[in-house]
Amino acid sequence: MVDVFSGRLLVSKDGRSVDPEEALQNKVVGLYFSAGWCSPCRDFTPVLCDFYTELLEETEPPAPFEVVFISSDHSAEEMVGYMRAMHGDWLALPFHDPYKHDLKKKYNITAIPKLVIVKQTGEVITDKGRKQIRDKGLSCFRDWLEGADIFQNFSG
């Protein structure tokens, strides 16, 4: 992930700048391409919230998982409103960072919502994160972890 977000800052839900190197190290990362105006996104975001909360707050130790939101909102205000209203306590690429266009191209994002699960290198584990969470719930995380090649002692 260091490769994907190298030299950039991410923002937390409460607006703090976060160094991606620290925040994403040794984690499976879900790149969440979404927007508040998109009704399928608004349907899926609470599902992703529950999934995220269960993995991070209800397992000991917390699962090595992080979400980075890449916004397709129409303005920074819309993005912040969507994050505050619906998102889990995950990270986002700042609204004005033009890098979001590169990420959409790199991961072939043609429609939203899209949850792309990636390894530390940025390589794709699956681009069907949304479907897998809906179909399998928490058990899909174990599959992602196996594909992620990260050292972990997650036993959830």
C-alpha positions in Angstrom: 0.0 0.0 0.0 2.9 2.1 0.6 3.4 1.9 -3.2 -0.1 2.9 -4.0 -0.3 5.9 -1.7 3.4 6.8 -1.5 4.0 10.5 -0.9 0.3 11.2 -0.2 -1.8 11.9 2.8 -5.1 10.3 3.6 -7.8 11.8 5.8 -9.7 10.2 8.6 -13.5 10.6 9.1 -12.9 13.4 11.6 -10.7 15.3 9.1 -7.2 14.5 10.5 -4.4 13.9 8.0 -3.0 10.3 8.2 0.2 8.9 6.9 -0.8 5.9 4.7 2.5 4.2 5.4 1.6 3.8 9.1 -2.1 3.4 8.7 -2.0 0.7 6.0 1.1 -1.3 6.9 0.5 -5.0 7.1 -3.2 -4.7 6.3 -5.6 -6.0 3.7 -6.9 -2.8 2.2 -10.3 -2.2 0.6 -10.4 0.6 -1.9 -14.0 1.8 -1.7 -15.1 3.7 -4.8 -18.3 5.3 -3.9 -20.4 8.5 -3.6 -23.3 9.9 -1.5 -25.5 10.6 -4.5 -25.4 7.0 -5.7 -28.2 4.9 -4.3 -26.5 1.5 -4.6 -23.6 3.1 -2.7 -25.9 4.2 0.0 -27.4 0.7 0.2 -24.0 -0.9 0.5 -22.1 1.5 2.8 -24.0 0.4 6.0 -23.2 -3.2 5.1 -19.5 -2.3 4.8 -19.7 -0.4 8.1 -21.0 -3.4 9.9 -18.4 -5.7 8.3 -15.6 -3.2 9.2 -16.9 -2.7 12.8 -17.1 -6.5 13.4 -13.6 -7.1 12.0 -12.0 -4.2 13.9 -13.9 -3.9 17.1 -15.3 -7.4 17.8 -12.2 -9.5 17.1 -9.2 -9.8 19.3 -6.7 -8.7 18.1 -8.5 -6.4 15.6 -8.3 -7.7 12.0 -5.6 -6.3 9.8 -8.1 -4.5 7.6 -8.5 -0.9 6.5 -10.8 0.8 4.0 -9.8 3.8 1.9 -12.7 5.7 0.4 -12.2 7.2 -3.1 -14.9 9.7 -3.6 -17.0 10.3 -6.7 -19.0 13.0 -4.9 -19.6 16.3 -6.7 -17.9 18.4 -4.1 -15.7 18.2 -1.0 -18.8 19.2 1.1 -20.8 16.3 -0.3 -17.9 13.9 0.4 -17.6 15.1 4.0 -21.3 14.9 4.5 -21.5 11.4 3.2 -18.5 10.3 5.3 -20.0 11.8 8.5 -23.5 10.4 7.9 -22.8 6.9 6.7 -19.2 5.8 6.8 -17.3 3.7 9.3 -14.2 5.1 10.9 -12.0 4.5 7.9 -9.8 6.6 5.7 -10.2 8.6 2.5 -8.2 10.1 -0.3 -8.7 13.9 0.0 -11.4 15.1 -2.4 -9.2 17.5 -4.3 -6.4 14.9 -4.9 -6.3 14.3 -8.6 -4.8 10.8 -7.9 -8.4 9.4 -7.6 -8.5 9.5 -11.4 -5.4 7.4 -11.7 -6.8 4.9 -9.2 -10.0 4.6 -11.1 -8.0 3.9 -14.2 -5.6 1.5 -12.5 -8.4 -0.6 -11.0 -10.7 -0.3 -14.0 -13.5 1.4 -12.2 -16.4 1.9 -14.6 -19.3 2.0 -12.1 -19.8 2.5 -8.4 -20.0 1.3 -5.7 -16.9 -0.9 -6.2 -14.8 -2.4 -3.4 -11.4 -3.5 -4.6 -9.5 -5.6 -2.1 -5.7 -5.2 -2.5 -2.4 -6.5 -1.1 0.3 -4.3 0.3 1.7 -4.0 -3.2 -1.5 -2.7 -4.6 -2.1 -5.9 -6.5 -5.7 -7.0 -6.6 -6.9 -9.8 -4.4 -10.5 -9.4 -5.7 -12.5 -6.6 -7.3 -15.7 -8.2 -6.1 -15.4 -7.2 -2.4 -19.0 -5.9 -2.3 -20.5 -9.2 -3.7 -18.3 -11.3 -1.4 -19.3 -9.4 1.7 -23.0 -9.7 0.7 -22.7 -13.4 -0.1 -20.3 -14.6 2.6 -20.1 -12.0 5.3 -17.1 -12.1 7.6 -15.8 -15.4 6.2 -14.6 -13.7 3.0 -12.0 -11.8 5.1 -10.1 -15.1 5.7 -9.9 -15.6 1.9 -8.6 -12.1 1.4 -6.0 -12.6 4.1 -4.7 -15.8 2.4 -4.3 -13.8 -0.8 -2.7 -10.9 0.9 0.7 -12.4 1.9 0.9 -10.5 5.1 2.2 -11.6 8.4 -0.7 -11.9 10.8 -2.0 -13.8 13.7 -5.7 -13.1 13.0 -7.8 -16.0 14.2 -11.4 -14.5 13.9 
